[in-house]
Amino acid sequence: MKRPHRRQFLHLAAGAASLPAVSRIAWAQAYPSRPVRIVVPFAPGGTFDIMARLIGQWLTEKLGQPFVIENRAGAGGNIGTELVVRAPADGYTLLLVGAANAISATLYEKLNFNFIRDIVPVAGIARVPEVMVVNPSLPATTVRELIAYTKANPNKLTMASGGIGTLSHVEGELFKMMTGVNLVHVPYRGLGPALTDLLGGQVQVMFASISASIEYVRAGKLRALAVTTATRSDELPDVPTVAEFVPGYEASGWFGMGAPKSTSSEVVAQLNKQINEGLADPNMKARLLDLGGRPMPMTPAELGKFIADEIEKWAKVIKFAGVKAE
């Protein structure tokens, strides 16, 4: 697949629209005049889905039209993404985007679309820290001790993930790439089964979402060695960051809103304004905090740069580790 150009994406993010300015503005002022669908490229019930429903509810209340969630799961988020790529660029079909899209851009070699070219960034929503957890039977209480133990016992420690090419997998591969340790990857079909085996001691290490693992950490059933974000998490304030032991390490789940390319810049600007206002609302902040999330307000251009950087980062990891889509 031809690699997308950063400049091209950042240009799209700035929103070049084709309609004459006067008619664009008049049309945008009437937007939305009917229901808008937000396509979620994953199954109902997960964090992706919950984020979309939070934002959808806010936009429904503020813009006076229903923002309806449509789940289109499959192929690592690519089925739902392609649906939006093929939709009319009229502001009535939006896409909840996330880390999976940045990973898929390299992981899948024969996609029918180019994410950077075909989806215009609208607004950031939230960033969600992940946490490096181990089974308490492992004789390592810090990241430094884990690295030393792994190097002294090569090919013995196993690292669970929610599946090949998932965020939990590539975060582990980034850790391996930056430390030179060899953790044996064991992919599962979802985070739930992976956590079950980690709790049972069948695997030893995992990168997991805080929301999925924090109760096990609090109960002493799992040991949290570090959070993956650049700063410590409010939920686990005593747990250091991976970067405190491995300088430069940073990874996180994140969510934003996208739309088909050529969506009018006025509509993008209106959605961006409303979403950013939602992220400043105390009730919305509290709901995001319940999910372990932090608001990520951004302009479309800032989100475009952020996504381009994420694609670049995970491309290096995927190529280094030789990860292939299932």
C-alpha positions as CSV (number, residue, x, y, z in Angstrom):
1,M,0.0,0.0,0.0
2,K,1.3,3.4,-0.8
3,R,2.1,5.2,2.4
4,P,0.1,8.4,2.9
5,H,2.0,11.7,3.0
6,R,1.9,13.7,6.3
7,R,1.6,17.0,4.4
8,Q,-1.4,15.7,2.5
9,F,-3.2,14.8,5.7
10,L,-2.3,18.0,7.5
11,H,-3.7,19.9,4.5
12,L,-6.9,17.9,4.6
13,A,-7.1,18.6,8.4
14,A,-7.2,22.3,7.7
15,G,-10.4,21.7,5.8
16,A,-10.4,22.7,2.1
17,A,-14.0,22.8,1.0
18,S,-15.2,23.0,-2.6
19,L,-18.6,24.9,-2.3
20,P,-18.7,28.7,-2.8
21,A,-18.1,30.4,0.6
22,V,-21.6,32.0,0.9
23,S,-23.6,28.8,0.1
24,R,-21.2,26.8,2.4
25,I,-21.9,29.2,5.4
26,A,-25.6,29.2,4.8
27,W,-25.7,25.4,4.6
28,A,-23.6,25.0,7.7
29,Q,-25.9,27.3,9.7
30,A,-28.8,25.0,8.9
31,Y,-26.8,21.9,9.9
32,P,-27.9,19.5,11.2
33,S,-31.4,19.5,9.7
34,R,-31.9,15.7,10.1
35,P,-30.5,12.9,12.2
36,V,-26.7,12.3,12.1
37,R,-25.1,8.9,12.4
38,I,-21.9,8.2,14.3
39,V,-20.4,5.0,13.0
40,V,-18.5,3.0,15.7
41,P,-16.2,0.5,14.0
42,F,-16.4,-1.9,17.0
43,A,-19.1,-4.0,18.8
44,P,-21.5,-2.4,21.4
45,G,-20.5,-2.3,25.0
46,G,-16.7,-1.5,24.7
47,T,-15.0,1.8,25.4
48,F,-15.3,2.8,21.7
49,D,-19.0,2.4,21.9
50,I,-19.4,4.2,25.3
51,M,-17.3,7.2,24.1
52,A,-19.5,7.5,21.0
53,R,-22.7,7.5,23.1
54,L,-21.4,10.1,25.5
55,I,-20.5,12.5,22.6
56,G,-23.6,11.6,20.7
57,Q,-25.8,12.4,23.6
58,W,-24.1,15.8,24.1
59,L,-24.4,16.7,20.4
60,T,-28.0,15.6,20.3
61,E,-28.8,18.0,23.2
62,K,-26.7,20.9,21.8
63,L,-27.6,20.7,18.1
64,G,-31.3,19.6,18.3
65,Q,-31.1,16.6,16.1
66,P,-30.5,12.9,17.0
67,F,-26.9,11.7,16.8
68,V,-27.5,8.0,16.3
69,I,-24.8,5.4,17.1
70,E,-24.3,2.7,14.4
71,N,-22.0,-0.2,15.3
72,R,-20.2,-1.7,12.3
73,A,-17.6,-4.1,13.8
74,G,-15.0,-6.2,12.0
75,A,-11.5,-6.4,10.5
76,G,-9.9,-4.3,13.3
77,G,-12.3,-1.4,12.8
78,N,-11.8,-1.3,9.0
79,I,-15.3,-2.3,8.0
80,G,-16.9,0.6,9.8
81,T,-14.2,3.0,8.7
82,E,-14.7,2.1,5.0
83,L,-18.4,2.6,5.4
84,V,-17.7,6.2,6.4
85,V,-15.1,6.7,3.7
86,R,-17.8,5.7,1.1
87,A,-20.5,7.9,2.7
88,P,-21.5,11.3,1.3
89,A,-19.4,14.2,2.7
90,D,-22.4,16.1,3.9
91,G,-21.8,15.9,7.7
92,Y,-24.5,13.3,8.3
93,T,-22.1,10.4,8.6
94,L,-19.3,10.6,11.2
95,L,-16.7,8.1,12.4
96,L,-15.5,7.6,15.9
97,V,-11.7,7.1,15.3
98,G,-9.1,5.8,17.7
99,A,-5.7,4.1,18.1
100,A,-6.9,1.1,16.1
101,N,-7.1,3.3,13.0
102,A,-3.5,4.4,13.4
103,I,-2.3,0.8,13.8
104,S,-4.4,-0.5,10.9
105,A,-2.9,2.0,8.5
106,T,0.3,-0.1,8.5
107,L,-1.0,-3.5,9.8
108,Y,-3.3,-4.1,6.8
109,E,-1.5,-3.9,3.5
110,K,-4.5,-4.1,1.2
111,L,-7.2,-1.8,2.5
112,N,-9.7,-0.3,0.1
113,F,-9.1,3.2,1.5
114,N,-6.3,5.3,2.8
115,F,-7.2,6.6,6.3
116,I,-5.0,9.7,6.1
117,R,-6.4,10.6,2.6
118,D,-10.0,9.7,3.1
119,I,-11.0,10.7,6.6
120,V,-10.8,14.3,7.7
121,P,-10.1,15.0,11.4
122,V,-12.9,16.8,13.3
123,A,-12.1,16.8,17.0
124,G,-10.2,15.0,19.7
125,I,-12.3,13.4,22.5
126,A,-10.2,11.6,25.1
127,R,-7.0,9.8,25.9
128,V,-7.1,6.7,28.0
129,P,-3.9,5.4,29.9
130,E,-3.0,1.8,29.7
131,V,-1.2,-0.1,32.5
132,M,1.5,-2.7,32.5
133,V,0.3,-5.5,34.8
134,V,1.9,-8.7,35.9
135,N,0.8,-11.8,37.8
136,P,1.8,-11.3,41.5
137,S,3.8,-14.6,41.4
138,L,6.4,-12.9,39.1
139,P,9.4,-11.8,41.2
140,A,9.5,-8.3,39.7
141,T,8.0,-5.3,41.5
142,T,9.3,-2.6,39.1
143,V,9.9,-2.2,35.4
144,R,13.6,-2.2,36.0
145,E,13.3,-5.6,37.8
146,L,11.2,-7.0,35.1
147,I,13.7,-6.1,32.4
148,A,16.5,-7.7,34.5
149,Y,14.5,-10.8,35.2
150,T,13.5,-11.2,31.5
151,K,17.1,-10.8,30.3
152,A,18.2,-13.4,32.9
153,N,15.5,-15.8,31.8
154,P,15.3,-15.4,28.0
155,N,12.2,-16.7,26.2
156,K,10.5,-17.7,29.5
157,L,8.1,-14.9,30.2
158,T,4.9,-14.7,28.2
159,M,3.0,-11.5,27.3
160,A,-0.7,-11.7,26.7
161,S,-2.6,-9.4,24.4
162,G,-6.2,-8.9,23.2
163,G,-5.1,-10.1,19.7
164,I,-2.6,-9.6,17.0
165,G,-2.3,-5.9,16.1
166,T,-4.4,-4.7,19.0
167,L,-3.2,-1.8,21.1
168,S,-2.3,-4.2,24.0
169,H,-0.1,-6.1,21.5
170,V,1.8,-3.2,19.9
171,E,2.3,-1.5,23.2
172,G,4.2,-4.6,24.3
173,E,6.1,-4.7,21.0
174,L,7.1,-1.1,21.6
175,F,8.4,-2.0,25.0
176,K,10.4,-4.9,23.6
177,M,11.8,-2.7,20.8
178,M,12.9,0.0,23.3
179,T,14.4,-2.4,25.9
180,G,15.7,-5.3,23.9
181,V,13.8,-7.9,26.2
182,N,12.2,-10.9,24.7
183,L,8.7,-11.5,26.0
184,V,6.9,-14.3,24.1
185,H,3.7,-12.9,22.7
186,V,0.5,-14.9,23.4
187,P,-2.5,-13.4,21.5
188,Y,-6.1,-13.9,22.7
189,R,-9.5,-13.2,21.2
190,G,-10.1,-10.1,23.3
191,L,-8.9,-8.6,26.5
192,G,-11.3,-10.5,28.7
193,P,-9.8,-14.0,28.0
194,A,-6.3,-12.6,28.2
195,L,-6.9,-11.1,31.6
196,T,-8.5,-14.3,32.8
197,D,-5.3,-16.3,32.0
198,L,-3.1,-13.5,33.4
199,L,-5.0,-13.8,36.7
200,G,-4.6,-17.6,36.6
201,G,-0.8,-17.4,36.0
202,Q,-0.9,-19.0,32.6
203,V,0.8,-15.8,31.2
204,Q,2.9,-13.4,33.2
205,V,2.7,-9.9,31.6
206,M,0.1,-7.7,29.9
207,F,-0.5,-4.2,28.8
208,A,-4.2,-3.5,29.5
209,S,-6.6,-0.6,29.9
210,I,-6.9,0.8,33.3
211,S,-10.7,0.5,33.3
212,A,-10.4,-3.3,32.6
213,S,-7.7,-4.0,35.2
214,I,-7.9,-1.5,38.0
215,E,-10.2,-3.6,40.3
216,Y,-7.8,-6.5,40.0
217,V,-4.9,-4.2,40.9
218,R,-6.8,-2.8,43.9
219,A,-7.7,-6.3,45.1
220,G,-4.0,-7.4,44.8
221,K,-4.8,-10.0,42.1
222,L,-2.6,-8.2,39.6
223,R,0.5,-6.0,40.2
224,A,0.7,-2.7,38.3
225,L,4.3,-2.0,37.3
226,A,3.7,1.2,35.3
227,V,1.3,3.3,33.3
228,T,2.0,3.8,29.6
229,T,1.2,7.5,29.3
230,A,3.8,10.3,29.6
231,T,2.4,11.4,33.0
232,R,1.1,9.4,35.9
233,S,-2.6,8.5,36.2
234,D,-5.0,9.9,38.8
235,E,-6.5,6.5,39.2
236,L,-3.1,4.9,40.1
237,P,-1.1,7.9,41.4
238,D,1.5,5.8,43.1
239,V,2.3,3.8,40.0
240,P,5.2,5.2,37.9
241,T,5.2,5.7,34.2
242,V,7.1,3.3,31.9
243,A,9.1,6.3,30.7
244,E,10.5,6.7,34.3
245,F,12.5,3.5,33.5
246,V,12.4,3.5,29.6
247,P,12.9,7.2,28.6
248,G,10.7,8.2,25.7
249,Y,8.2,5.4,26.0
250,E,4.6,6.6,25.6
251,A,1.4,4.9,24.4
252,S,-2.3,5.3,25.1
253,G,-5.7,4.6,23.9
254,W,-7.3,7.6,22.4
255,F,-10.5,8.6,20.7
256,G,-11.6,11.4,18.2
257,M,-14.2,12.2,15.6
258,G,-13.6,12.0,11.9
259,A,-15.7,12.6,8.7
260,P,-15.5,11.7,5.0
261,K,-12.9,13.8,3.1
262,S,-14.4,17.0,1.5
263,T,-16.8,17.5,4.4
264,S,-17.3,21.3,4.6
265,S,-14.9,23.1,6.8
266,E,-17.9,25.0,8.4
267,V,-19.5,21.8,9.4
268,V,-16.2,20.5,10.8
269,A,-15.7,23.7,12.7
270,Q,-19.2,23.6,14.2
271,L,-18.8,20.0,15.3
272,N,-15.3,20.8,16.7
273,K,-16.7,23.7,18.7
274,Q,-19.5,21.7,20.2
275,I,-17.4,18.7,21.1
276,N,-14.7,20.9,22.7
277,E,-17.4,22.6,24.8
278,G,-18.6,19.2,25.8
279,L,-15.1,18.2,27.0
280,A,-15.0,21.3,29.2
281,D,-18.3,20.4,30.9
282,P,-17.9,19.1,34.4
283,N,-20.4,16.2,34.0
284,M,-18.7,15.1,30.8
285,K,-15.3,15.2,32.5
286,A,-16.6,13.1,35.3
287,R,-18.1,10.5,32.9
288,L,-14.8,10.3,31.0
289,L,-12.9,9.9,34.3
290,D,-15.1,6.9,35.1
291,L,-13.7,5.3,31.9
292,G,-10.2,6.2,33.0
293,G,-10.1,8.9,30.3
294,R,-8.9,12.5,30.1
295,P,-10.4,15.1,27.7
296,M,-8.4,15.7,24.6
297,P,-9.6,18.9,23.1
298,M,-8.0,19.7,19.8
299,T,-8.5,21.7,16.6
300,P,-8.9,19.6,13.5
301,A,-5.4,20.5,12.5
302,E,-4.0,19.4,15.9
303,L,-5.9,16.1,15.7
304,G,-4.5,15.6,12.1
305,K,-0.9,16.1,13.3
306,F,-1.6,13.8,16.3
307,I,-3.0,11.0,14.1
308,A,-0.1,11.4,11.6
309,D,2.4,11.0,14.5
310,E,0.5,8.0,15.8
311,I,0.5,6.3,12.4
312,E,4.3,6.9,12.1
313,K,5.0,5.5,15.6
314,W,3.1,2.3,15.2
315,A,4.4,1.8,11.6
316,K,7.9,1.6,13.1
317,V,6.9,-0.9,15.7
318,I,4.9,-3.1,13.4
319,K,7.8,-3.2,10.9
320,F,10.3,-3.8,13.6
321,A,8.3,-6.7,15.2
322,G,7.2,-8.1,11.8
323,V,3.5,-8.1,12.9
324,K,1.1,-9.4,10.3
325,A,-2.7,-9.1,10.4
326,E,-4.6,-12.3,11.0
